Amino acid sequence: MAKARSLFYCTDCGNEYLKWQGKCPACGAWNTIVEQPVVDTKKKAAVSAAAGLGAHHPRPIAEVEAVDELRFNTGMKELDRVLGGGAVKGSLVLVGGAPGIGKSTLMLQICDHLCRFCNVLYVSGEESERQIKLRARRLNIREEGLYLFSETNLEDIVSTVQTERPDILIVDSIQTIYSGDASASPGSVAQVKECTMTLMRLAKGMGVTVFVVGHINKEGSLAGPKVLEHMVDCVLHFEGEEHNSYRILRAAKNRFGATNEIGVFEMGDQGLTEVPNPSEAMLSGRPENMPGSCVTCVMEGVRPVLAEVQALLSPSGYGNSRRTSNGFDYNRAMMMLAVLEKRGGLALSNCDFYVNVIGGLTLDEPAADLALIVALASSFRDKPVPFDLAAIGEVGLTGELRSVNAVNQRLSEIRRLGFSKCLIPARSSGKLAVPAGLDLIRVSNIREAIAVLV
């Protein structure tokens, strides 16, 4: 009887090889190549049969039925927005984030609404059924239609899904689930890859909507490492700071919708609360008549969000000036600092430079350039920006201002939040619909924008 062939894989990068090596050729790590026996085809067939997947044959595209995806609401509008209008039946959604950020709380809270019209199977490999029961009682989660299953063996989970036939399957978390076909330890690349692949076949074969919770590693990426993101339909990142109550749910991948939508939540004693107006929440507590602060408007999908950009410039007491940026791209912030010194005429080379975006937001679009320039000039001259002034515009290397997209939506949101003045580029693409009560200050370069502070 022939011996089963074995594969070897790297525990760091996940690349597979036919023979053992002391050093991984891909990532260069030493002593990370371990053996991975090839899964028995009979066991594979048994899992496929349990998942409802039979033999498939190629079909002409003309014979394939084009049916629109079936969506259903999760009970949380912010989550539905990020998913593209609701969860899709038979999809595999990965929710990732740092430990303790609120992933399990979010999954348990959506069960309160989903249990009203379907059966939900909540599989936990980290907590006992009693622990989940106590947390569900604290969050006032309805119990009808919710089934708890504390298990880490993949084969037992598949068998239970085959027997119970739930409409929704929640796996918390994928790092604790293991398959008996893989000899690696739970949480390794081989185990995570095998378990996720089986859950994907389960979702597509039986039409079960699967939510998978995944932790992020020390580098800030989803543990797996990137192999999970290629297999699932949606990748949602749950972001937030330890000392900040606001949580941001961001779509990094979505086969059924846009990938630039965000949902904002607030963590409290009773779990997560939706924040339907994030602009007002981000600007709460903004100080008046303080230099170094300017408000801008960025687009998160189709939603305009106001954000406060703060800057601090102080004389450097050492040979090398310090540069720090939080919430704003560091390289772009350094570029704005150089443009302001070269084209704006401000001597900033001997100053320490600090930039911060309030509320935990991360600004990655050029429309926030002008707000950073104004905040830097305000801090350098120690003159406050008018409290009712906002700024939107992209700054070029020659100091000129360029127009941005969705200007009308940004202006409407700026006016709705009570601002009466707005700095915009002199040239704007398209016809502007200026809201009543909002004065536009058109500037063509950063020198004209800085002159507003005088």
BELDAGI-V978726 format. One record per pair of residues at least 12 apart in sequence whose C-alpha atoms are under 8 Angstrom apart, sorted by the first residue. I is the first residue (numbers start at 1). GAP is how many residues later the second one is. Records with the same first field share a line. If there is no record, write none. Layout:
I->GAP / GAP
This chain:
4->33 / 34
5->32 / 33
6->12 / 29 / 30 / 31 / 32
7->12 / 28 / 29 / 30 / 31
8->12 / 25 / 26 / 27 / 28 / 29
9->23 / 24 / 25 / 26 / 27 / 181
10->14 / 22 / 23 / 24
11->21 / 22 / 23 / 177 / 178 / 179
12->15 / 17 / 20 / 177
13->13 / 14 / 176 / 212
14->175 / 176 / 211
20->13 / 14 / 15
21->12
36->146 / 147 / 148 / 154
37->145 / 146
39->142 / 143
40->141
43->138
47->108 / 111 / 151
48->153 / 154
50->108 / 109 / 112
51->107 / 111 / 150 / 151 / 152 / 154 / 155
52->150 / 153 / 154
53->148 / 152 / 153
69->19 / 20
70->18 / 19
71->14 / 15 / 16 / 17 / 18
72->14 / 15 / 16 / 17
73->12 / 13 / 14
74->12 / 13 / 36 / 37 / 39 / 40
75->35 / 37 / 38 / 39
76->34 / 198
77->197
78->184 / 185 / 186 / 187 / 196 / 197 / 198
79->170 / 184
81->180 / 181 / 182
82->167 / 168 / 169 / 176 / 177 / 179 / 180 / 181
83->151 / 168 / 171 / 173 / 174
84->172 / 173 / 174
85->172
87->122
88->121 / 168
89->118 / 119 / 120
90->113 / 114 / 116 / 117 / 118 / 119 / 120
91->112 / 113 / 116 / 117 / 118 / 119 / 141 / 142 / 143
92->107 / 108 / 111 / 117 / 118 / 119 / 120 / 140 / 141 / 142
93->117 / 118 / 119 / 139 / 140 / 141 / 142 / 143
94->117 / 118 / 119 / 120 / 135 / 138 / 139 / 140 / 141 / 142
95->116 / 117 / 118 / 119 / 140 / 141 / 142 / 143
96->117 / 118 / 119 / 120 / 126 / 139 / 140 / 141 / 142
97->117 / 118 / 119 / 125 / 140 / 141 / 142
98->117 / 118 / 119 / 140 / 141
99->116 / 117
101->137 / 138 / 139 / 141 / 146
102->136 / 165 / 170
103->110 / 135
104->68 / 109
105->166 / 167
106->165 / 166
107->63
108->28 / 33
109->30 / 32 / 162 / 163
111->30 / 31 / 35
112->29 / 30 / 31
115->27 / 28 / 29 / 30 / 31
116->28 / 29
118->27 / 48 / 49 / 50
119->26 / 27 / 28 / 47 / 48 / 49
120->25 / 26 / 27 / 46 / 47 / 48 / 49 / 50
121->25 / 26 / 27 / 28 / 45 / 46 / 47 / 48 / 49
122->24 / 25 / 26 / 27 / 47 / 48 / 49 / 50
123->25 / 26 / 27 / 28 / 34 / 46 / 47 / 48 / 49
124->24 / 25 / 26 / 27 / 28 / 47 / 48 / 49
125->25 / 26 / 27 / 46 / 47 / 48 / 51 / 52
126->24 / 46 / 47 / 50
127->23
128->22
129->19 / 20 / 21
132->16
138->132
139->131 / 132
151->26
152->24 / 25 / 26
153->24 / 25 / 26 / 27
154->23 / 24 / 25 / 26 / 41
155->24 / 25
158->44
166->42
167->40 / 41 / 42
168->40 / 41 / 42 / 43
169->39 / 40 / 41 / 42
170->40 / 41 / 42 / 43
171->39 / 40 / 41 / 42
172->40 / 41 / 42
173->39 / 40 / 41 / 42
174->13 / 18 / 21 / 22 / 38 / 39 / 40
175->12 / 13 / 17 / 39 / 40 / 48
177->14 / 15 / 18
178->13 / 14 / 17
179->12 / 15 / 16
182->12
187->37
188->36
189->35 / 36
192->32 / 36
193->31 / 34 / 35
196->32 / 35
197->34
200->31 / 32
229->24
233->20 / 21 / 22 / 23
234->17 / 18 / 19 / 20 / 21 / 22
235->16 / 17 / 18 / 19
236->13 / 14 / 15 / 16 / 17
237->12 / 13 / 14 / 15
238->12
240->120
241->119
244->115 / 116
245->21 / 22 / 23
246->18 / 19 / 20 / 21 / 113 / 114
247->17 / 18 / 19 / 20
248->14 / 15 / 16 / 17
249->13 / 14 / 15 / 16
250->12 / 13
258->43
259->42
260->40 / 41
261->39 / 40 / 41 / 42
262->38 / 39
264->12 / 14
278->27 / 28
279->26 / 27 / 28 / 138
280->26 / 137
282->24 / 25 / 26 / 76 / 77
283->23 / 24 / 25 / 75
288->99
289->95 / 96 / 97 / 98
290->93 / 94 / 95
291->84 / 87 / 88 / 91 / 92 / 93 / 94
292->18 / 19 / 20 / 82 / 83 / 84 / 85 / 86 / 87 / 88 / 90 / 91 / 92 / 93
293->15 / 16 / 17 / 18 / 82 / 85 / 86 / 91 / 92
294->14 / 15 / 16 / 77 / 78 / 80 / 81 / 91 / 95 / 96 / 97
295->12 / 13 / 14 / 76 / 94 / 95 / 96
296->12 / 13 / 71 / 72 / 75 / 94 / 95 / 96
297->70 / 71 / 93 / 94 / 95 / 113 / 116 / 117
298->65 / 67 / 69 / 70 / 112
299->107 / 111
304->105 / 106 / 109
305->108
306->107 / 108
307->50 / 51 / 52 / 54
308->49 / 50
309->46 / 47 / 48 / 49 / 62 / 63 / 66
310->45 / 46 / 47 / 48 / 62 / 65
311->42 / 43 / 44 / 45 / 61 / 64 / 65 / 68
312->40 / 41 / 42 / 43 / 64 / 67 / 68
313->38 / 39 / 40 / 41 / 63 / 66 / 67
314->37 / 38 / 39 / 66
315->35 / 36 / 37
316->34 / 35 / 36
321->28 / 29 / 30 / 31 / 32
322->29 / 30 / 31
323->29 / 30 / 31
324->29 / 30 / 31
325->29 / 30 / 31
326->29 / 30 / 31
327->28 / 29 / 30 / 33 / 34 / 35 / 36
328->27 / 28 / 29 / 34 / 35 / 36
329->33 / 34 / 35
333->39
335->62
336->33 / 36 / 37 / 59
337->36
339->58 / 59 / 60
340->33 / 59 / 106
343->55 / 56 / 103 / 104
344->55 / 102 / 103 / 106
346->31
366->27 / 28 / 29 / 38
367->25 / 26 / 27 / 37
368->23 / 24 / 25 / 26
369->23 / 24 / 25 / 26
370->21 / 22 / 23 / 24 / 25 / 31 / 76
371->19 / 20 / 21 / 22
373->73
374->75 / 76
377->73
378->75
383->70 / 71
384->69
385->68
386->67
388->30 / 31 / 32 / 33
389->30 / 31 / 32 / 33 / 34
390->24 / 29 / 31 / 32 / 33
391->31 / 32 / 33
392->12 / 30 / 31 / 32 / 33
393->30 / 31 / 32
395->50 / 51
399->46 / 47 / 48
400->44 / 45 / 46
401->24 / 25 / 42 / 43 / 44 / 45
402->23 / 25 / 26
403->21 / 22 / 24 / 25 / 26
404->24 / 25
405->24
407->25
408->24 / 25 / 26
411->23 / 24
412->22 / 23
415->20 / 22 / 23
419->19
420->17 / 18 / 19
421->17 / 18 / 19 / 20
422->16 / 17 / 18 / 19
423->17 / 18 / 19 / 20 / 26
424->16 / 17 / 18 / 19
425->17 / 18 / 19 / 20
426->16 / 17 / 18
427->17
